[in-house]
C-alpha cells in the first residue's frame, strides 16, 4: 500500500473568497494571499490514481480563525466520508483557543478524523517549546492516541511562502515537553533528523516521525537515505504536499535512493502501522 501522508484540500469556495479569508486568517494569508494552488477531493483522487497512491492523509492548516477552521475541517471530513479507504482526514485548530480547540478536535474525531494538524506555529504565534496553551491539546492527543502534524522550517536555504520559523530546536522542544504525543514533523522537520546523530536528540525523537512533504523543492534525493540512517527507516513517512507537488515526483525521489525494504516502509508500511490499517 502506498500512503501519501501529507496532502491538502480546501473548500472549493475558498478560491473565490481568497481575499476575504486572507483578511481573517494569518495562516491562509501567508500561504494563499498572493496565489497558491488549491484542490478538491475529486482533484486529489484523480492525482492519486495517476501516481499509484492508495491512500492519502488530508491535513488542515494552522488556522487562526475559528469559522475558517470549522469550514475547512468539515471539508476534510466530508472528503474522507465520500472516499472511505482512499482519504483519511486530520483536523486543525489553534491551541490558543483553549477549550474551544479541544471541543473542535473532539467533534472532528467523533466524525472520523484520525489526527490533528497541520499546525503552523509561526503564523499561529505559538512557541512549541514554551507556550502553555499547547499543553491541553497535547494531553488530549496523548490520551486519544492521535498523531499531531506540525509544519517544520529550515533555518537556512531559500525563502518560500509560509516557510515560517518553526526550526529544529523548537520542534525538538515539543518532542521533549510532550514525549507521549505521536508527533509528525513535516518537511523533514526543517532538518531535525540530521541532529539525530547526537544520541540525546535521537533519544528524544523516539515517538516522532518525519514526512517528506515538498522534498524535491528543498533537498536532493539523497535526503531519504541520509535521514533514515540518522533516525531509522521506521521514522520516515512519504508525503508530497499535494497539490503543490504530485505524489509521483516525491515517490520517485525515494525510490531512487532507498533499497526495497526501506522504500516499502517509507512509502506506506510506516503509515499503515501508525494509522492502524490492514496492508492489503
Backbone torsions as a table, in degrees:
resi	resn	phi	psi	omega
1	UNK	NA	131.8	176.5
2	UNK	-101.0	124.1	-176.7
3	UNK	-122.7	120.9	173.8
4	UNK	-92.0	109.5	-170.6
5	UNK	-88.9	5.3	-178.1
6	UNK	-148.2	93.4	174.5
7	UNK	-134.4	165.6	-177.9
8	UNK	-135.2	139.1	170.5
9	UNK	-127.4	153.5	174.5
10	UNK	-139.8	153.5	174.7
11	UNK	-55.0	141.3	-177.2
12	UNK	-58.1	-32.1	-177.7
13	UNK	-70.7	-16.3	-178.6
14	UNK	-62.8	-31.3	179.6
15	UNK	-65.9	-41.6	179.4
16	UNK	-72.4	-27.8	-176.8
17	UNK	-102.2	20.8	-169.9
18	UNK	-52.4	-50.1	-175.2
19	UNK	-67.4	-38.7	180.0
20	UNK	-67.3	-41.5	179.2
21	UNK	-69.3	-38.4	177.9
22	UNK	-61.0	-33.3	178.8
23	UNK	-70.7	-22.7	-177.3
24	UNK	-96.6	-28.4	-169.8
25	UNK	-128.9	118.1	-174.9
26	UNK	-65.7	-35.6	179.7
27	UNK	-68.3	-45.0	177.3
28	UNK	-60.3	-41.3	179.4
29	UNK	-61.3	-42.1	-179.1
30	UNK	-65.6	-35.7	-174.8
31	UNK	-92.5	-34.3	-170.7
32	UNK	-128.8	1.4	-175.7
33	UNK	-62.0	-32.3	-178.9
34	UNK	-116.1	21.9	-179.3
35	UNK	136.9	-151.8	180.0
36	UNK	104.9	137.7	-177.5
37	UNK	-80.2	143.0	174.1
38	UNK	-125.4	155.4	-178.2
39	UNK	-142.2	153.4	173.4
40	UNK	-100.7	172.5	177.7
41	UNK	-60.2	-38.7	-179.7
42	UNK	-66.3	-38.4	175.2
43	UNK	-60.6	-44.5	-177.6
44	UNK	-63.6	-46.6	-178.8
45	UNK	-60.2	-42.0	178.7
46	UNK	-63.5	-41.7	179.1
47	UNK	-67.1	-37.3	176.6
48	UNK	-61.9	-44.9	-179.9
49	UNK	-61.9	-38.3	179.4
50	UNK	-67.4	-34.1	-175.1
51	UNK	-96.9	-2.1	-179.9
52	UNK	74.0	30.4	178.6
53	UNK	-92.0	130.2	-179.8
54	UNK	-84.0	-41.4	-175.0
55	UNK	-139.7	138.0	174.3
56	UNK	-120.9	136.9	170.6
57	UNK	-91.7	121.6	179.3
58	UNK	-100.0	129.3	-176.9
59	UNK	-109.6	152.8	167.4
60	UNK	-84.7	-168.5	172.7
61	UNK	-117.8	171.7	-177.8
62	UNK	-77.9	78.0	-171.8
63	UNK	-65.7	150.7	175.5
64	UNK	-111.9	-22.5	-178.8
65	UNK	-103.8	127.6	-175.4
66	UNK	-61.6	-43.2	-177.1
67	UNK	-69.2	-38.3	176.1
68	UNK	-62.1	-43.7	-179.6
69	UNK	-60.5	-47.5	-177.5
70	UNK	-63.5	-41.7	179.4
71	UNK	-64.6	-41.9	179.2
72	UNK	-67.7	-42.0	177.9
73	UNK	-61.0	-41.4	179.2
74	UNK	-63.1	-34.8	177.1
75	UNK	-61.3	-44.2	-179.2
76	UNK	-68.3	-42.2	179.1
77	UNK	-62.7	-39.6	178.5
78	UNK	-64.6	-41.4	179.3
79	UNK	-62.3	-43.5	179.5
80	UNK	-65.2	-36.6	179.6
81	UNK	-69.5	-34.5	-178.3
82	UNK	-81.8	-21.5	-179.4
83	UNK	-129.6	63.9	-179.7
84	UNK	-63.3	138.6	-178.3
85	UNK	83.1	-11.5	177.4
86	UNK	-111.7	-33.3	-177.4
87	UNK	-128.7	131.1	173.0
88	UNK	-118.8	135.8	-171.9
89	UNK	-106.3	138.0	163.2
90	UNK	-99.2	175.4	173.2
91	UNK	-136.1	153.3	-177.2
92	UNK	-128.2	142.2	-179.6
93	UNK	-141.8	175.1	172.1
94	UNK	-103.9	121.3	-179.7
95	UNK	-56.2	-27.6	-179.0
96	UNK	-69.8	-8.7	176.8
97	UNK	-75.2	-6.0	176.4
98	UNK	63.8	-127.8	-177.9
99	UNK	-60.9	-32.7	178.0
100	UNK	-61.9	-37.6	178.0
101	UNK	-64.7	-43.1	-180.0
102	UNK	-65.0	-41.2	179.4
103	UNK	-64.4	-38.8	179.5
104	UNK	-67.3	-40.2	176.9
105	UNK	-63.0	-46.5	179.2
106	UNK	-59.9	-41.7	178.4
107	UNK	-59.5	-45.7	-177.6
108	UNK	-69.1	-39.9	178.7
109	UNK	-63.1	-42.2	178.0
110	UNK	-62.2	-26.5	180.0
111	UNK	-92.2	3.1	173.2
112	UNK	117.5	-2.3	178.4
113	UNK	-65.1	149.7	-175.3
114	UNK	-117.8	4.8	179.4
115	UNK	-173.7	178.6	-179.3
116	UNK	-117.3	137.4	174.7
117	UNK	134.9	174.2	5.1
118	UNK	-80.1	142.2	168.3
119	UNK	-93.4	144.2	176.6
120	UNK	-124.0	85.4	-172.6
121	UNK	-59.8	-28.3	-178.8
122	UNK	-66.9	-57.3	-178.7
123	UNK	-71.3	-25.0	175.9
124	UNK	-82.9	-7.3	175.8
125	UNK	57.2	51.7	174.2
126	UNK	-128.1	144.6	176.3
127	UNK	-105.3	111.9	-176.3
128	UNK	-58.0	-30.2	-174.3
129	UNK	-81.0	-18.9	-173.5
130	UNK	-134.7	-22.6	-170.1
131	UNK	-67.9	122.5	-177.9
132	UNK	-72.0	-21.7	-179.8
133	UNK	-66.9	-17.7	179.6
134	UNK	-75.2	-24.1	-171.1
135	UNK	-60.6	-47.9	179.9
136	UNK	-61.5	-39.0	179.0
137	UNK	-66.5	-40.2	178.2
138	UNK	-64.1	-40.4	178.4
139	UNK	-62.8	-42.9	178.6
140	UNK	-62.2	-43.5	179.5
141	UNK	-61.5	-42.3	-179.7
142	UNK	-66.4	-42.7	-178.9
143	UNK	-64.8	-38.8	-177.6
144	UNK	-92.6	-0.1	-179.9
145	UNK	66.7	32.4	-175.4
146	UNK	-88.1	141.0	169.6
147	UNK	-76.0	143.7	178.4
148	UNK	-126.3	116.5	179.9
149	UNK	-97.4	133.2	-178.8
150	UNK	-127.1	135.4	174.9
151	UNK	-66.0	132.4	177.2
152	UNK	-111.3	147.4	-175.8
153	UNK	-123.1	134.3	177.0
154	UNK	-77.8	132.9	179.6
155	UNK	-74.9	-10.0	177.3
156	UNK	-131.2	-179.7	178.1
157	UNK	91.0	-174.9	-172.6
158	UNK	-76.8	155.9	176.3
159	UNK	-84.3	152.0	175.5
160	UNK	-155.5	158.7	-176.7
161	UNK	-57.8	126.3	178.1
162	UNK	81.8	7.7	-178.0
163	UNK	-56.3	-48.2	175.8
164	UNK	74.7	-169.3	-176.2
165	UNK	-132.0	29.0	177.3
166	UNK	-86.5	75.1	-171.7
167	UNK	-82.0	170.7	-172.2
168	UNK	-51.7	-38.9	-177.1
169	UNK	-66.8	-30.5	177.9
170	UNK	-73.5	-40.9	176.6
171	UNK	-64.3	-43.7	177.4
172	UNK	-60.3	-37.6	177.5
173	UNK	-59.5	-39.1	177.6
174	UNK	-65.9	-43.4	179.3
175	UNK	-63.2	-36.1	179.7
176	UNK	-74.2	-37.6	-179.3
177	UNK	-69.6	-38.4	-172.9
178	UNK	-128.1	71.2	-175.5
179	UNK	-68.5	-15.2	179.6
180	UNK	-85.7	-9.5	177.7
181	UNK	-82.3	138.1	174.9
182	UNK	-87.1	97.7	-176.2
183	UNK	-88.1	142.0	166.3
184	UNK	-121.0	114.3	179.3
185	UNK	-97.3	116.4	-173.0
186	UNK	-76.4	161.1	177.1
187	UNK	56.2	44.1	-179.1
188	UNK	59.0	26.5	177.7
189	UNK	56.6	32.9	-179.6
190	UNK	63.0	17.7	-178.8
191	UNK	100.8	7.8	-178.6
192	UNK	-57.9	-35.9	-179.8
193	UNK	-56.1	-29.9	-177.6
194	UNK	-66.0	-27.3	178.4
195	UNK	-79.6	-7.9	178.1
196	UNK	-69.9	-5.4	170.5
197	UNK	-67.9	-15.4	170.7
198	UNK	-83.8	123.3	-174.8
199	UNK	-55.8	-39.0	-178.1
200	UNK	-69.2	-31.4	176.4
201	UNK	-71.4	-44.8	178.9
202	UNK	-58.3	-40.6	179.5
203	UNK	-64.4	-37.6	-178.6
204	UNK	-70.9	-18.1	-176.7
205	UNK	-99.3	18.9	-176.4
206	UNK	-60.7	-29.3	-176.8
207	UNK	-111.7	31.5	-173.6
208	UNK	-127.8	144.3	176.5
209	UNK	-126.9	159.2	-178.1
210	UNK	-127.1	131.7	177.3
211	UNK	-102.8	161.7	-173.1
212	UNK	-100.3	22.4	-174.9
213	UNK	-53.5	132.2	178.2
214	UNK	56.4	26.5	-175.3
215	UNK	-52.9	-43.6	-178.3
216	UNK	-63.1	-20.1	176.2
217	UNK	-79.5	-15.1	-171.7
218	UNK	-115.2	-39.1	-168.6
219	UNK	-136.7	156.9	167.0
220	UNK	-67.7	162.9	-177.7
221	UNK	-58.4	-27.2	-178.0
222	UNK	-61.6	-13.9	179.7
223	UNK	-56.9	-33.7	179.8
224	UNK	-62.5	-48.6	-178.9
225	UNK	-66.3	-42.9	-179.6
226	UNK	-63.0	-44.2	-177.6
227	UNK	-65.1	-42.6	-177.3
228	UNK	-71.7	-27.0	174.3
229	UNK	-70.3	-26.4	-179.2
230	UNK	-85.0	-43.3	-174.3
231	UNK	-115.1	-11.8	-177.3
232	UNK	98.0	140.6	-178.4
233	UNK	-59.2	-28.0	-178.2
234	UNK	-70.4	-8.5	-178.5
235	UNK	-109.0	14.7	-179.2
236	UNK	-118.9	134.0	-178.9
237	UNK	-121.3	133.6	175.3
238	UNK	-71.4	125.8	174.6
239	UNK	-145.5	143.4	-175.0
240	UNK	-103.2	-34.3	-168.6
241	UNK	75.8	29.6	173.7
242	UNK	-53.8	138.3	12.3
243	UNK	-91.8	7.9	177.9
244	UNK	-63.7	-37.5	177.3
245	UNK	-137.1	148.3	172.4
246	UNK	-74.5	145.1	-177.6
247	UNK	-60.8	-36.7	-176.5
248	UNK	-61.4	-31.8	-178.4
249	UNK	-66.8	-40.4	179.7
250	UNK	-76.1	-40.2	178.8
251	UNK	-61.4	-38.1	178.0
252	UNK	-63.6	-37.1	175.3
253	UNK	-58.9	-47.3	-178.5
254	UNK	-63.0	-47.0	-176.9
255	UNK	-64.9	-27.8	-176.5
256	UNK	-72.1	-17.2	-174.3
257	UNK	-124.9	-13.3	-175.6
258	UNK	-102.5	150.1	171.8
259	UNK	-75.3	172.9	-171.6
260	UNK	-61.4	-43.2	-177.8
261	UNK	-66.1	-44.4	179.6
262	UNK	-65.8	-39.8	179.4
263	UNK	-62.8	-40.8	177.7
264	UNK	-61.0	-42.1	-179.9
265	UNK	-65.9	-48.2	-174.8
266	UNK	-70.1	-41.9	-173.8
267	UNK	-78.4	-8.1	178.6
268	UNK	-177.1	-36.7	-174.3
269	UNK	-58.1	-42.5	180.0
270	UNK	-65.6	-42.6	-179.9
271	UNK	-64.5	-41.3	178.0
272	UNK	-57.9	-44.0	179.5
273	UNK	-65.6	-45.8	-177.7
274	UNK	-64.9	-35.9	-178.5
275	UNK	-88.4	-3.2	178.6
276	UNK	68.8	36.4	-177.5
277	UNK	-97.7	163.6	171.0
278	UNK	-94.7	125.8	-179.4
279	UNK	-90.2	104.8	-179.1
280	UNK	-85.6	NA	NA
